[in-house]
Amino acid sequence: MATEMTVELVAVEQRLWSGSATLVSAQTTEGEIGIMAGHEPILGQLIPGGTVAITSEDGERRVAAVHGGFLAVTGATVTILAESAEFSDDIDVDAARSVLSDGSEDPEEIAIAKGRIRAVERA
């Protein structure tokens, strides 16, 4: 049985990551899911302000904040199509926290800020 799978993390504006991975975890509307090679095929909807973690074949773990989109899984591939996504290394945590402390009333803006903070905390 294969221990690796091909993974692509794509946002509307760019492809963030593509390569071989041993584990992917994502927050979906049905709950958090962990995927390894050979997983049953599924299609899941990503939550607004969620996270995706990818463990590459060399053991490096990358965490991204994702906002909406879908996750498609076959036995050998995982494709993550997000409305927006950014890796935890690229997130300005202070800016995300200021969105929450400024009392923004935009639910989408709040969800994105919470997702960014969650991604940094999980990294």
C-alpha positions as CSV (number, residue, x, y, z in Angstrom):
1,M,0.0,0.0,0.0
2,A,1.3,3.5,-0.9
3,T,2.2,5.8,1.9
4,E,2.3,9.0,-0.2
5,M,-0.2,10.9,-2.2
6,T,-0.1,13.8,-4.6
7,V,-1.5,17.0,-3.0
8,E,-2.3,20.3,-4.5
9,L,-3.4,23.4,-2.6
10,V,-4.8,26.0,-5.0
11,A,-6.4,29.4,-4.2
12,V,-8.2,31.6,-6.8
13,E,-5.1,33.8,-7.1
14,Q,-2.4,31.1,-7.1
15,R,-1.2,27.6,-6.6
16,L,0.3,27.5,-3.1
17,W,1.7,24.0,-2.9
18,S,2.0,20.9,-5.0
19,G,3.9,17.8,-4.2
20,S,3.9,14.4,-2.4
21,A,2.5,14.2,1.1
22,T,1.9,11.6,3.8
23,L,-0.9,13.4,5.6
24,V,-3.5,16.1,5.0
25,S,-5.9,17.5,7.6
26,A,-8.6,20.0,6.9
27,Q,-11.6,21.6,8.6
28,T,-14.7,20.8,6.6
29,T,-18.4,21.6,7.3
30,E,-18.7,18.0,8.5
31,G,-15.8,18.3,11.0
32,E,-12.0,18.0,10.8
33,I,-10.8,15.2,8.5
34,G,-7.4,13.5,8.3
35,I,-6.4,11.9,5.0
36,M,-3.6,9.4,4.2
37,A,-2.8,7.6,1.0
38,G,-5.4,5.1,0.0
39,H,-8.3,7.1,1.7
40,E,-11.8,6.5,0.3
41,P,-12.8,9.1,-2.3
42,I,-14.7,12.0,-0.8
43,L,-15.7,15.6,-1.6
44,G,-15.8,18.0,1.3
45,Q,-16.7,21.7,1.7
46,L,-14.1,23.7,3.6
47,I,-15.3,26.0,6.3
48,P,-14.9,29.8,6.1
49,G,-11.9,30.7,8.2
50,G,-10.6,27.1,8.5
51,T,-7.1,25.6,8.2
52,V,-5.4,22.9,6.1
53,A,-2.2,21.1,7.3
54,I,0.0,19.2,4.9
55,T,2.8,16.9,6.0
56,S,5.1,16.5,3.0
57,E,7.0,13.2,2.3
58,D,10.2,14.7,3.9
59,G,8.2,15.4,7.2
60,E,7.8,19.1,6.8
61,R,4.4,20.3,8.1
62,R,2.9,23.3,6.4
63,V,-0.3,24.9,7.8
64,A,-2.5,27.3,5.7
65,A,-5.4,29.5,6.6
66,V,-8.1,28.8,4.0
67,H,-11.4,30.6,3.4
68,G,-14.1,28.5,1.8
69,G,-13.7,26.1,-1.1
70,F,-13.6,22.4,-1.5
71,L,-11.5,19.3,-0.9
72,A,-11.5,16.4,-3.4
73,V,-9.9,13.1,-2.4
74,T,-9.2,10.0,-4.5
75,G,-7.0,7.1,-3.3
76,A,-3.9,8.8,-4.6
77,T,-4.6,12.5,-4.8
78,V,-5.9,15.3,-2.7
79,T,-6.9,18.6,-4.3
80,I,-7.8,21.6,-2.2
81,L,-9.5,24.4,-4.0
82,A,-9.9,27.4,-1.7
83,E,-11.4,30.8,-2.3
84,S,-8.4,32.2,-0.6
85,A,-5.4,30.7,1.3
86,E,-2.1,31.7,2.8
87,F,0.6,29.8,4.7
88,S,1.0,30.6,8.4
89,D,4.5,31.9,7.7
90,D,3.0,34.7,5.6
91,I,0.3,35.8,8.0
92,D,0.5,39.1,9.9
93,V,-0.9,38.0,13.2
94,D,-1.1,41.5,14.6
95,A,-3.3,42.6,11.7
96,A,-5.6,39.6,12.1
97,R,-5.9,40.4,15.8
98,S,-6.7,44.0,15.2
99,V,-9.6,43.0,12.9
100,L,-11.1,41.1,15.9
101,S,-10.4,43.8,18.5
102,D,-11.6,46.7,16.3
103,G,-15.2,45.3,16.4
104,S,-15.6,44.6,12.7
105,E,-19.2,43.7,11.9
106,D,-18.4,41.9,8.6
107,P,-18.8,38.2,9.3
108,E,-16.5,37.2,6.4
109,E,-13.7,39.5,7.6
110,I,-14.0,38.1,11.1
111,A,-13.9,34.5,9.9
112,I,-10.8,35.2,7.8
113,A,-9.0,36.8,10.7
114,K,-9.9,33.9,13.0
115,G,-8.7,31.4,10.4
116,R,-5.4,33.2,10.1
117,I,-4.8,33.2,13.9
118,R,-5.8,29.5,14.0
119,A,-3.3,28.6,11.3
120,V,-0.5,30.4,13.1
121,E,-1.4,28.6,16.3
122,R,-1.4,25.2,14.6
123,A,1.9,25.7,12.8
